[in-house]
Amino acid sequence: MTGAIIVAAGRGLRMGAGADKLWLPVAGRPLVTHTWERIDRADGIDEVILVVRAEQRPAWIEWGARLPLRKPWRMADGGRERQDSVRNGLDALGPGCELVAIQDGARPCTRPELVSATIAAAREHGAAAAAARVADTLKEADERQMVVRTVDRTRLWGMQTPQTFRVPVIRRALEAVRAGGALVTDDAAACEWIGFPVRLVESRHPNPKATVPADLVWIEWLLAHESPAPE
């Protein structure tokens, strides 16, 4: 059995104006509901865990009744840090869950086939993460914002979600991070902490995360114009 955890307990402070970015309207409804529906449609997902803030539970229940969902779902409480929220989500998985796909709530354009590809890779390798090749020329700068050197981009990737793992692997990695008093910005970094290799799965379609207001324009366009994902 494979579960999915949608991490949706953050407040998105970089969006500005006190906005909760997950609930901003995009393409006719809250941004995070697009994320939920995409994960629900992915082949290989058997259950969905929503990691949320307590005060948002009524909104999740309302949208759970309105969306054409196929997979069983339930909620878990968010933690102080993202890695704490993920651990809470892991604790809410069903007892037979062997694999788990972890998805940012603010990444609503993820194609279901990308989710399925990370599941297949994690089943083989133990850990897999969606990622995109870096296309821009990269520069390293000093504290005065003066260019120091050009960075070789040929082996560099921008990390995305879903990031998918065998459940015992990500549990062990997050426990080691907690024991070491570290903070990690994604779940693959927890695996790096314990020296467990992560297989990258190339994301061949735009899969942006809503972080600043300008991202919403791009996301709205993508949701309106992209070809339908396979059923």
Backbone as numpy.savetxt, mean C-alpha at the origin, in Angstrom:
# Nx Ny Nz CAx CAy CAz Cx Cy Cz
-4.68 -19.62 1.97 -5.53 -18.43 1.97 -4.65 -17.19 1.97
-5.09 -16.16 1.25 -4.36 -14.90 1.15 -5.25 -13.76 1.61
-4.74 -12.96 2.51 -5.45 -11.78 2.97 -4.84 -10.51 2.41
-5.59 -9.44 2.48 -5.09 -8.11 2.12 -5.31 -7.18 3.30
-4.33 -6.36 3.58 -4.44 -5.32 4.60 -4.38 -3.97 3.89
-5.42 -3.16 4.04 -5.41 -1.78 3.54 -5.09 -0.88 4.72
-3.94 -0.22 4.66 -3.49 0.64 5.75 -4.11 2.03 5.53
-5.06 2.39 6.36 -5.86 3.60 6.13 -6.10 4.36 7.42
-5.12 4.37 8.31 -5.30 5.03 9.60 -4.55 6.36 9.70
-3.82 6.74 8.65 -3.07 8.00 8.69 -3.97 9.20 8.43
-3.40 10.38 8.61 -4.16 11.61 8.44 -3.73 12.41 7.22
-2.63 12.05 6.58 -2.23 12.73 5.36 -1.93 14.20 5.56
-1.06 14.54 6.50 -0.81 15.93 6.84 -0.23 16.73 5.68
0.50 16.08 4.78 1.09 16.81 3.66 0.05 17.27 2.65
-1.17 16.77 2.75 -2.23 17.23 1.86 -2.66 18.65 2.20
-2.42 19.09 3.45 -2.69 20.46 3.84 -4.13 20.72 4.22
-4.37 21.88 4.79 -5.71 22.39 5.14 -6.48 21.46 6.05
-5.76 20.65 6.84 -6.42 19.75 7.77 -7.24 18.67 7.11
-7.00 18.41 5.83 -7.81 17.44 5.09 -7.41 16.02 5.44
-8.40 15.13 5.53 -8.14 13.70 5.62 -8.15 13.20 4.18
-6.96 12.99 3.62 -6.88 12.75 2.18 -7.63 11.50 1.73
-7.74 10.51 2.60 -8.40 9.28 2.20 -9.87 9.49 1.88
-10.47 10.52 2.47 -11.90 10.75 2.29 -12.20 11.93 1.38
-11.17 12.46 0.72 -11.40 13.52 -0.25 -12.13 12.93 -1.46
-13.06 13.69 -2.05 -13.79 13.16 -3.22 -12.90 13.10 -4.45
-12.86 11.95 -5.07 -12.12 11.74 -6.31 -12.99 10.86 -7.21
-13.24 11.31 -8.43 -14.06 10.56 -9.38 -15.39 10.15 -8.78
-16.00 11.08 -8.03 -17.36 10.88 -7.57 -17.54 10.25 -6.21
-16.45 9.84 -5.57 -16.61 9.25 -4.24 -15.27 9.31 -3.50
-15.23 8.96 -2.21 -13.98 9.09 -1.46 -12.84 8.28 -2.08
-11.67 8.89 -2.06 -10.49 8.29 -2.67 -10.27 6.86 -2.20
-10.35 6.64 -0.91 -10.01 5.32 -0.36 -10.97 4.24 -0.80
-12.19 4.59 -1.20 -13.12 3.57 -1.65 -12.69 2.97 -2.99
-11.97 3.74 -3.81 -11.42 3.19 -5.04 -10.33 2.15 -4.72
-9.50 2.46 -3.73 -8.47 1.51 -3.30 -9.11 0.20 -2.85
-10.11 0.31 -2.02 -10.80 -0.87 -1.47 -11.38 -1.72 -2.59
-12.04 -1.07 -3.55 -12.67 -1.83 -4.62 -11.63 -2.53 -5.49
-10.49 -1.87 -5.75 -9.44 -2.50 -6.55 -8.90 -3.75 -5.85
-8.64 -3.65 -4.57 -8.12 -4.80 -3.83 -9.16 -5.91 -3.79
-10.41 -5.56 -3.63 -11.49 -6.55 -3.59 -11.58 -7.32 -4.90
-11.26 -6.68 -6.03 -11.38 -7.32 -7.33 -10.19 -8.20 -7.70
-9.12 -8.14 -6.94 -7.91 -8.87 -7.31 -8.08 -10.37 -7.11
-7.68 -11.13 -8.13 -7.68 -12.58 -8.00 -6.70 -13.00 -6.92
-7.09 -13.99 -6.13 -6.19 -14.53 -5.12 -6.37 -13.95 -3.74
-7.13 -12.87 -3.61 -7.41 -12.28 -2.29 -8.67 -12.95 -1.73
-8.58 -13.46 -0.51 -9.71 -14.14 0.12 -10.42 -13.31 1.18
-9.71 -12.36 1.79 -10.32 -11.52 2.81 -9.57 -10.20 2.86
-10.25 -9.17 3.34 -9.68 -7.83 3.40 -9.78 -7.30 4.82
-8.65 -6.80 5.32 -8.60 -6.16 6.63 -8.37 -4.67 6.42
-9.25 -3.84 6.96 -9.13 -2.39 6.88 -8.58 -1.89 8.21
-7.41 -1.27 8.17 -6.82 -0.71 9.40 -7.17 0.77 9.43
-7.99 1.17 10.40 -8.65 2.47 10.36 -8.58 3.16 11.72
-8.87 4.46 11.70 -9.04 5.20 12.95 -10.45 4.95 13.49
-10.56 4.92 14.79 -11.83 4.56 15.42 -12.97 5.46 14.98
-12.71 6.77 14.86 -13.79 7.68 14.52 -14.27 7.54 13.07
-13.49 6.82 12.24 -13.89 6.63 10.85 -14.66 5.33 10.62
-14.81 4.51 11.65 -15.48 3.22 11.45 -16.88 3.35 10.86
-17.71 4.31 11.29 -19.04 4.41 10.67 -18.99 4.67 9.18
-18.03 5.47 8.72 -17.91 5.74 7.28 -17.51 4.48 6.52
-16.62 3.69 7.10 -16.23 2.43 6.46 -17.41 1.47 6.37
-18.21 1.40 7.43 -19.38 0.51 7.41 -20.37 0.96 6.34
-20.57 2.28 6.24 -21.49 2.80 5.23 -21.02 2.43 3.82
-19.74 2.64 3.53 -19.25 2.35 2.19 -19.13 0.85 1.94
-18.92 0.08 2.98 -18.92 -1.37 2.82 -20.26 -1.90 2.35
-21.33 -1.20 2.73 -22.67 -1.59 2.30 -22.99 -1.07 0.90
-22.33 0.00 0.47 -22.65 0.62 -0.81 -21.84 0.07 -1.98
-20.62 -0.38 -1.71 -19.76 -0.85 -2.80 -20.12 -2.28 -3.21
-19.89 -2.62 -4.47 -20.17 -3.99 -4.94 -19.05 -4.95 -4.57
-18.86 -5.17 -3.29 -17.73 -5.97 -2.80 -18.05 -7.46 -2.87
-16.99 -8.26 -3.07 -17.15 -9.71 -3.16 -16.46 -10.45 -2.02
-15.48 -9.80 -1.41 -14.65 -10.49 -0.41 -15.10 -10.09 1.00
-15.07 -11.02 1.96 -15.36 -10.66 3.35 -14.33 -9.66 3.86
-14.78 -8.78 4.74 -13.89 -7.75 5.26 -14.20 -7.47 6.72
-13.21 -6.95 7.42 -13.40 -6.50 8.79 -12.35 -5.43 9.08
-12.50 -4.80 10.23 -11.65 -3.67 10.56 -10.72 -4.00 11.73
-9.58 -3.29 11.74 -8.65 -3.33 12.86 -8.27 -1.89 13.18
-7.84 -1.65 14.40 -7.49 -0.30 14.82 -6.12 0.11 14.31
-5.99 1.37 13.94 -4.70 1.91 13.55 -3.77 2.04 14.75
-2.48 2.05 14.48 -1.47 2.20 15.52 -0.80 3.56 15.45
0.14 3.78 16.34 0.82 5.08 16.39 1.62 5.33 15.13
2.35 4.33 14.68 3.13 4.42 13.44 2.55 3.45 12.42
2.92 3.65 11.16 2.41 2.76 10.11 2.72 1.30 10.42
3.93 1.02 10.87 4.31 -0.37 11.14 3.46 -0.97 12.27
3.01 -0.13 13.20 2.11 -0.61 14.26 0.74 -0.94 13.67
0.28 -0.12 12.73 -0.99 -0.41 12.07 -0.93 -1.72 11.30
0.19 -1.95 10.62 0.33 -3.20 9.88 0.31 -4.39 10.83
0.97 -4.28 11.97 0.96 -5.39 12.93 -0.46 -5.65 13.43
-1.22 -4.59 13.67 -2.62 -4.78 14.08 -3.42 -5.48 12.98
-3.15 -5.12 11.74 -3.82 -5.79 10.63 -3.46 -7.25 10.55
-2.19 -7.57 10.77 -1.76 -8.97 10.76 -2.49 -9.77 11.85
-2.66 -9.15 13.00 -3.34 -9.85 14.10 -4.81 -10.13 13.79
-5.38 -9.37 12.85 -6.79 -9.55 12.50 -7.01 -10.55 11.38
-5.94 -11.05 10.76 -6.08 -12.02 9.68 -6.69 -13.32 10.19
-7.38 -14.02 9.30 -7.91 -15.32 9.65 -6.80 -16.31 9.95
-7.08 -17.34 10.75 -6.04 -18.27 11.20 -5.41 -19.08 10.08
-6.08 -19.23 8.94 -5.50 -20.01 7.85 -4.77 -19.17 6.82
-4.51 -17.90 7.14 -3.91 -17.00 6.16 -2.40 -17.27 6.04
-1.94 -17.57 4.84 -0.54 -17.88 4.59 0.21 -16.72 3.96
-0.49 -15.93 3.14 0.10 -14.78 2.45 -0.73 -13.55 2.77
-0.06 -12.38 2.73 -0.77 -11.13 2.97 -0.23 -10.05 2.04
-1.14 -9.35 1.37 -0.81 -8.20 0.52 -1.12 -6.94 1.30
-0.14 -6.07 1.46 -0.31 -4.85 2.26 -0.36 -3.66 1.30
-1.45 -2.89 1.40 -1.72 -1.82 0.44 -1.92 -0.49 1.14
-1.33 0.58 0.58 -1.60 1.93 1.06 -3.04 2.31 0.72
-3.75 2.83 1.69 -5.10 3.30 1.41 -5.15 4.43 0.41
-4.08 5.21 0.33 -4.04 6.38 -0.54 -3.50 6.07 -1.93
-3.52 4.78 -2.32 -3.04 4.40 -3.66 -4.21 3.76 -4.42
-5.10 4.59 -4.99 -6.36 4.08 -5.52 -6.34 3.59 -6.96
-5.20 3.70 -7.64 -5.14 3.30 -9.05 -4.45 1.95 -9.25
-4.13 1.25 -8.17 -3.47 -0.05 -8.27 -4.35 -1.02 -9.06
-3.79 -1.61 -10.08 -4.57 -2.55 -10.90 -4.63 -3.92 -10.21
-5.79 -4.55 -10.26 -5.91 -5.87 -9.63 -4.88 -6.87 -10.11
-4.49 -6.79 -11.38 -3.50 -7.75 -11.88 -2.13 -7.53 -11.25
-1.81 -6.30 -10.83 -0.55 -6.07 -10.12 -0.60 -6.74 -8.75
-1.73 -6.63 -8.08 -1.90 -7.31 -6.79 -1.65 -8.81 -6.97
-2.27 -9.39 -7.98 -2.13 -10.83 -8.21 -0.69 -11.20 -8.54
0.02 -10.33 -9.26 1.42 -10.61 -9.60 2.30 -10.61 -8.36
2.04 -9.72 -7.41 2.84 -9.73 -6.19 2.54 -10.95 -5.34
1.29 -11.41 -5.38 0.94 -12.64 -4.64 1.71 -13.82 -5.20
1.75 -13.94 -6.52 2.47 -15.04 -7.15 3.96 -14.99 -6.81
4.54 -13.79 -6.83 5.97 -13.65 -6.53 6.27 -13.95 -5.06
5.37 -13.51 -4.16 5.58 -13.78 -2.74 5.43 -15.25 -2.42
4.54 -15.92 -3.13 4.38 -17.36 -2.91 5.68 -18.09 -3.25
6.37 -17.60 -4.26 7.63 -18.24 -4.68 8.82 -17.79 -3.85
8.89 -16.49 -3.55 10.11 -15.94 -2.94 9.96 -15.59 -1.46
8.74 -15.52 -0.95 8.52 -15.17 0.44 8.20 -13.72 0.68
8.68 -12.84 -0.21 8.43 -11.41 -0.08 8.52 -10.78 -1.46
7.56 -9.91 -1.78 7.54 -9.26 -3.09 6.89 -7.89 -2.94
7.32 -6.95 -3.78 6.78 -5.60 -3.69 6.66 -4.99 -5.06
5.55 -4.28 -5.29 5.39 -3.52 -6.51 6.38 -2.36 -6.52
6.94 -2.09 -7.68 7.92 -1.01 -7.80 7.99 -0.56 -9.25
8.45 0.67 -9.46 8.61 1.22 -10.80 10.06 1.66 -10.99
10.57 1.41 -12.18 11.92 1.85 -12.50 12.00 3.37 -12.43
13.09 3.89 -11.91 13.30 5.34 -11.85 13.64 5.84 -13.25
12.87 6.82 -13.73 13.07 7.33 -15.09 13.84 8.65 -15.11
13.73 9.45 -14.06 14.38 10.76 -14.05 15.89 10.63 -13.80
16.64 11.60 -14.30 18.03 11.71 -13.90 18.08 12.15 -12.44
18.90 11.50 -11.65 18.98 11.77 -10.21 20.29 12.47 -9.86
20.17 13.48 -9.03 21.34 14.22 -8.56 21.42 14.16 -7.04
22.62 14.01 -6.52 22.86 14.18 -5.08 23.32 15.61 -4.85
22.75 16.27 -3.82 23.08 17.66 -3.52 23.61 17.78 -2.10
24.33 18.87 -1.85 24.82 19.13 -0.50 23.79 19.95 0.26
24.16 20.42 1.48 23.22 21.14 2.32 22.82 22.50 1.73
23.60 23.00 0.74 23.27 24.28 0.09 22.45 24.06 -1.18
22.03 22.84 -1.42 21.29 22.46 -2.61 22.13 22.65 -3.87
23.42 22.42 -3.73 24.33 22.43 -4.87 24.62 20.99 -5.27
24.61 20.73 -6.57 24.80 19.38 -7.06 26.19 18.86 -6.72
26.22 17.66 -6.16 27.48 16.98 -5.84 27.84 15.99 -6.93
26.84 15.18 -7.35 27.12 14.19 -8.38 25.81 13.69 -8.98
25.94 13.05 -10.12 24.83 12.35 -10.74 24.81 10.92 -10.24
23.62 10.45 -9.84 23.48 9.10 -9.28 23.08 8.14 -10.40
23.75 7.00 -10.47 23.41 5.98 -11.45 22.01 5.43 -11.14
21.10 5.60 -12.08 19.71 5.20 -11.83 19.40 3.80 -12.33
20.33 3.14 -12.97 20.01 1.89 -13.67 19.55 0.79 -12.72
19.92 0.88 -11.44 19.50 -0.15 -10.49 18.55 0.41 -9.43
17.98 1.57 -9.69 17.11 2.22 -8.70 15.64 2.06 -9.08
14.83 1.85 -8.07 13.39 1.64 -8.22 12.64 2.49 -7.21
11.49 2.99 -7.61 10.58 3.65 -6.69 9.60 2.64 -6.13
9.54 2.54 -4.81 8.70 1.52 -4.18 7.24 1.94 -4.16
6.37 0.96 -4.34 4.93 1.16 -4.33 4.29 0.09 -3.43
2.99 0.03 -3.47 2.26 -1.10 -2.89 1.31 -1.61 -3.95
0.89 -2.87 -3.84 1.01 -3.75 -2.68 2.41 -4.31 -2.49
2.70 -4.61 -1.21 3.87 -5.38 -0.83 3.35 -6.63 -0.14
3.76 -7.77 -0.64 3.11 -9.03 -0.29 4.12 -10.01 0.28
3.71 -10.74 1.31 4.64 -11.56 2.08 3.99 -12.86 2.54
4.81 -13.86 2.77 4.36 -14.96 3.61 4.16 -14.38 5.01
3.07 -14.72 5.64 2.72 -14.10 6.92 3.82 -14.27 7.97
4.42 -15.46 8.15 5.48 -15.57 9.16 6.69 -14.67 8.88
6.97 -14.41 7.60 8.11 -13.57 7.25 7.88 -12.14 7.70
6.73 -11.56 7.36 6.51 -10.15 7.72 6.28 -10.00 9.22
5.70 -11.01 9.88 5.59 -10.94 11.34 6.97 -10.88 11.98
7.85 -11.77 11.54 9.21 -11.81 12.12 9.95 -10.50 11.85
9.78 -9.96 10.64 10.47 -8.73 10.29 9.99 -7.55 11.13
8.69 -7.43 11.30 8.16 -6.30 12.08 8.49 -6.43 13.56
8.53 -7.64 14.07 8.93 -7.82 15.46 10.39 -7.43 15.66
11.23 -7.75 14.68 12.64 -7.37 14.79 12.81 -5.86 14.72
12.02 -5.20 13.86 12.07 -3.73 13.79 11.66 -3.12 15.12
10.59 -3.65 15.71 10.13 -3.12 17.00 11.18 -3.36 18.08
11.76 -4.55 18.10 12.78 -4.85 19.12 14.00 -3.95 18.96
14.28 -3.57 17.72 15.43 -2.70 17.49 15.13 -1.22 17.63
13.88 -0.88 17.93 13.50 0.52 18.10 13.57 1.33 16.83
13.40 0.68 15.68 13.53 1.36 14.39 12.17 1.76 13.85
12.17 2.72 12.93 11.00 3.09 12.15 11.30 2.81 10.69
10.35 2.20 10.00 10.54 1.91 8.58 9.41 2.57 7.79
9.71 2.97 6.56 8.73 3.69 5.76 7.92 2.77 4.86
8.37 1.53 4.71 7.56 0.55 4.01 7.86 -0.83 4.58
7.05 -1.81 4.21 7.17 -3.14 4.80 8.38 -3.89 4.26
8.76 -3.59 3.01 9.97 -4.21 2.46 11.19 -3.85 3.29
11.21 -2.63 3.84 12.35 -2.22 4.67 12.45 -3.06 5.93
11.32 -3.54 6.44 11.36 -4.44 7.60 12.05 -5.74 7.23
11.78 -6.24 6.03 12.47 -7.45 5.57 13.97 -7.20 5.41
14.33 -6.03 4.91 15.75 -5.68 4.81 16.40 -5.71 6.20
15.66 -5.29 7.20 16.17 -5.24 8.58 16.64 -6.61 9.05
15.94 -7.67 8.60 16.32 -9.03 9.01 17.09 -9.77 7.92
17.41 -9.06 6.84 18.20 -9.67 5.78 17.42 -10.61 4.89
16.09 -10.45 4.83 15.28 -11.33 3.99 15.09 -10.66 2.63
15.42 -11.33 1.53 15.35 -10.70 0.21 13.91 -10.47 -0.24
13.71 -9.36 -0.94 12.40 -8.96 -1.45 12.46 -8.93 -2.98
11.57 -9.65 -3.63 11.51 -9.66 -5.08 10.68 -8.48 -5.56
11.22 -7.68 -6.49 10.47 -6.56 -7.05 9.60 -7.04 -8.21
8.38 -6.53 -8.24 7.43 -6.80 -9.32 7.18 -5.48 -10.04
7.58 -5.41 -11.30 7.50 -4.13 -12.00 6.06 -3.70 -12.22
5.76 -2.46 -11.83 4.46 -1.85 -12.05 4.51 -1.13 -13.39
3.77 -1.66 -14.36 3.84 -1.14 -15.73 2.76 -0.11 -16.04
1.91 0.19 -15.08 0.88 1.20 -15.24 1.00 2.20 -14.10
0.56 3.44 -14.30 0.64 4.43 -13.21 -0.05 3.93 -11.95
0.62 4.11 -10.82 0.12 3.62 -9.54 0.46 4.64 -8.45
0.02 5.90 -8.64 0.46 6.97 -7.73 -0.20 6.88 -6.35
0.50 7.47 -5.39 -0.03 7.61 -4.04 -0.42 9.07 -3.84
-1.59 9.31 -3.29 -2.04 10.68 -3.02 -1.29 11.21 -1.80
-0.45 12.21 -2.04 0.35 12.78 -0.96 0.14 14.28 -0.85
0.16 14.98 -1.99 -0.04 16.44 -2.02 -1.21 16.73 -2.96
-1.80 17.95 -2.87 -2.99 18.24 -3.67 -2.84 17.98 -5.17
-1.66 18.23 -5.73 -1.49 18.03 -7.17 -1.68 16.57 -7.57
-1.44 15.65 -6.65 -1.62 14.23 -6.97 -3.07 13.90 -7.30
-4.01 14.63 -6.69 -5.42 14.31 -6.87 -5.88 14.53 -8.31
-5.30 15.54 -8.98 -5.67 15.82 -10.37 -5.27 14.66 -11.26
-4.05 14.17 -11.06 -3.53 13.04 -11.83 -4.34 11.78 -11.54
-4.63 11.53 -10.29 -5.39 10.34 -9.91 -6.80 10.39 -10.50
-7.44 11.55 -10.42 -8.79 11.68 -10.99 -8.76 11.38 -12.49
-7.76 11.88 -13.18 -7.67 11.63 -14.63 -7.47 10.14 -14.90
-6.59 9.51 -14.13 -6.35 8.09 -14.33 -7.61 7.25 -14.12
-8.33 7.53 -13.05 -9.54 6.78 -12.76 -10.60 6.98 -13.85
-10.61 8.14 -14.47 -11.60 8.43 -15.49 -11.23 7.86 -16.86
-9.93 7.71 -17.13 -9.50 7.43 -18.49 -8.80 6.08 -18.69
-8.35 5.44 -17.64 -7.65 4.19 -17.87 -8.60 3.11 -18.38
-8.03 2.16 -19.13 -8.84 1.04 -19.59 -9.23 0.20 -18.41
-10.39 -0.46 -18.43 -10.83 -1.26 -17.29 -9.84 -2.38 -16.99
-9.63 -2.63 -15.70 -8.79 -3.75 -15.31 -9.53 -5.06 -15.56
-8.80 -6.13 -15.85 -9.47 -7.41 -16.09 -10.26 -7.86 -14.87
-11.39 -8.51 -15.12 -12.17 -9.10 -14.02 -11.50 -10.38 -13.55
